[in-house]
Amino acid sequence: MTGGRPRSETSRLAILDAARDLLLERGYERLTIDAIATRAGVGRQTIYRWWASKSAVVADAALEGDLAPPLVPPPDTGDIETDLRGWLRAWTHRLTTAESTGFILALTAATADDRAIADILYDRFTRPHEQLLRDRLELARVAGQLAPDAPVSTIAGVLIGSMLYRVLSRQAPPTADDADLVVGLVFHGSGNRGRRTGI
């Protein structure tokens, strides 16, 4: 995601390490090119020679670092609703740590103006979590725990997207109760027409 003349690998790694460390220490809003340059022991012009913006540095730092939440597949106990409640509760907890929140906000900023960066970061960080969820939902559909025409991709998007939205909107962070509520809405609707037996 960078261009320009050849660069020192030592300087490159120092810049990316500095960006990762400062991102976790300060958050994206307080992260500056000056601070990255000082921590890395390079000049500002060195960073701008290879990266067009702070968001581009952060994107590269994220790709080379280990900042993403761990991939944990949903369990398979034979009860898809219970499994999804437990998985989404745990995923929401990991999502709302200070480090994860800063990471998510930083990557969102990094993708705002560059579709290529957005595609790369989605493939690296978001798609794998969605795929784990889709795989579990597909097993449930095949096993008859979901309707044959259950919209697996849409369900996965609703479960993950609803929690991410709360983080991105910077409102009160989502909780385990919110995770339970979203799963309940997916399986049973608003509750106004009685309990449903499946999707």
C-alpha positions in Angstrom: 0.0 0.0 0.0 3.0 2.2 -0.2 5.1 3.6 -3.1 8.0 5.8 -3.8 11.7 5.2 -3.8 13.3 2.1 -2.0 13.3 2.5 1.8 15.3 1.2 4.6 13.7 -2.0 6.0 14.9 -1.0 9.5 13.2 2.4 9.2 10.0 0.8 7.8 9.7 -1.6 10.7 10.5 1.1 13.2 7.7 3.3 11.8 5.2 0.5 11.8 6.1 -0.6 15.3 5.8 3.0 16.5 2.4 3.4 14.9 1.1 0.2 16.4 2.4 1.1 19.9 1.1 4.6 19.8 -2.3 3.6 18.4 -2.8 1.3 21.4 -1.4 3.8 23.9 -3.2 6.9 22.7 -6.0 5.9 20.3 -6.4 7.1 16.7 -7.4 10.7 17.4 -4.3 11.4 19.4 -2.0 9.6 17.1 0.1 12.0 15.0 2.8 11.7 12.3 5.1 13.7 14.5 4.7 11.2 17.4 5.3 8.3 15.1 8.4 9.9 13.7 9.8 10.7 17.1 9.1 7.2 18.5 10.6 5.6 15.4 13.7 7.8 15.3 13.0 9.1 11.8 12.0 12.4 10.2 8.5 13.3 9.3 9.5 13.6 5.7 10.6 9.9 5.8 7.1 8.9 6.7 5.4 11.1 4.1 7.8 9.9 1.4 6.3 6.4 1.8 2.8 6.9 3.1 0.4 9.5 2.0 -1.4 9.9 5.3 -1.7 8.8 8.9 -4.4 6.4 8.0 -2.2 4.7 5.4 0.5 4.2 8.0 -2.1 2.7 10.4 -3.4 0.3 7.7 0.1 -1.0 7.0 0.8 -1.3 10.7 -2.4 -3.3 11.2 -1.6 -5.6 8.4 1.9 -6.4 9.7 0.9 -6.5 13.4 -1.2 -8.6 15.6 -4.0 -6.2 16.4 -7.0 -8.1 15.2 -9.4 -9.9 17.7 -8.6 -13.6 17.7 -10.7 -15.9 15.4 -12.9 -18.1 17.6 -15.4 -20.3 15.8 -18.9 -20.5 17.3 -19.5 -23.7 19.2 -21.7 -26.5 17.9 -23.8 -28.0 20.7 -26.8 -28.7 18.5 -28.6 -25.6 19.8 -27.9 -22.9 17.3 -29.6 -20.1 19.3 -27.7 -20.9 22.5 -24.4 -21.2 20.5 -24.9 -17.9 18.8 -25.7 -16.2 22.1 -22.6 -17.4 23.7 -20.4 -16.6 20.7 -21.8 -13.1 20.2 -21.4 -12.4 23.9 -17.8 -13.4 23.9 -17.1 -11.6 20.6 -18.8 -8.4 21.9 -16.6 -8.5 25.0 -13.5 -8.8 22.9 -14.8 -6.0 20.6 -15.2 -3.5 23.4 -11.8 -3.7 25.0 -9.9 -0.4 24.8 -7.4 -1.9 22.4 -10.0 -3.4 20.1 -12.1 -0.2 20.1 -9.1 1.9 19.1 -8.1 -0.6 16.5 -11.6 -0.6 14.9 -11.9 3.2 14.9 -8.4 3.5 13.4 -9.1 1.0 10.6 -12.4 2.7 9.8 -10.6 6.0 9.4 -7.9 4.3 7.3 -10.5 2.9 4.9 -12.6 6.1 4.5 -10.8 7.5 1.5 -9.2 4.5 -0.1 -11.3 1.6 -1.5 -8.2 -0.5 -2.1 -7.2 -0.2 1.6 -10.8 -0.9 2.6 -10.9 -4.1 0.5 -7.6 -5.4 1.9 -8.5 -4.7 5.5 -12.0 -6.2 5.1 -10.5 -9.4 3.7 -7.9 -9.6 6.5 -9.9 -8.6 9.6 -13.7 -8.6 9.1 -14.4 -11.3 6.5 -12.8 -14.1 8.6 -15.1 -13.5 11.5 -18.2 -13.3 9.2 -17.1 -16.6 7.5 -16.9 -18.4 10.8 -20.4 -17.3 11.6 -21.7 -18.2 8.2 -20.2 -21.6 8.4 -21.9 -22.3 11.7 -25.2 -21.0 10.4 -24.9 -23.2 7.3 -24.3 -26.3 9.5 -27.5 -25.4 11.5 -29.5 -24.9 8.3 -28.4 -28.3 6.9 -29.2 -29.9 10.3 -32.7 -28.5 10.2 -32.2 -26.0 13.0 -32.9 -23.1 10.6 -35.3 -22.9 7.8 -34.0 -24.3 4.4 -34.1 -20.8 2.9 -32.7 -19.0 5.9 -30.6 -16.0 4.7 -27.3 -17.1 6.3 -25.2 -14.2 5.0 -27.8 -11.7 6.1 -28.0 -13.2 9.6 -24.3 -13.1 10.0 -24.2 -9.5 8.9 -26.9 -8.5 11.3 -25.2 -10.1 14.3 -21.8 -8.7 13.6 -22.9 -5.4 12.1 -25.2 -4.4 15.0 -22.4 -4.7 17.5 -19.9 -2.9 15.3 -22.3 -0.1 14.7 -22.4 0.7 18.4 -18.6 0.9 18.5 -18.4 3.0 15.4 -21.1 5.4 16.5 -19.2 6.0 19.8 -22.3 5.6 21.8 -22.5 3.4 24.9 -20.5 0.2 24.0 -22.5 -2.9 23.3 -23.0 -5.4 26.2 -23.7 -9.1 26.6 -27.3 -8.2 27.1 -27.3 -6.4 23.8 -25.8 -9.5 22.2 -28.6 -11.6 23.7 -31.2 -9.1 22.4 -29.9 -9.2 18.9 -29.9 -13.0 18.7 -33.4 -13.0 20.1 -34.6 -10.5 17.5 -33.1 -12.6 14.7 -34.8 -15.8 15.9 -38.0 -14.5 17.3 -38.6 -11.0 15.9 -39.9 -8.2 18.2 -42.0 -10.7 20.2 -45.3 -9.0 19.3 -46.6 -12.0 17.4 -45.5 -14.7 19.8 -42.5 -16.9 19.9 -41.3 -18.3 16.6 -39.7 -21.8 16.3 -37.0 -20.9 13.8 -35.8 -18.6 11.1 
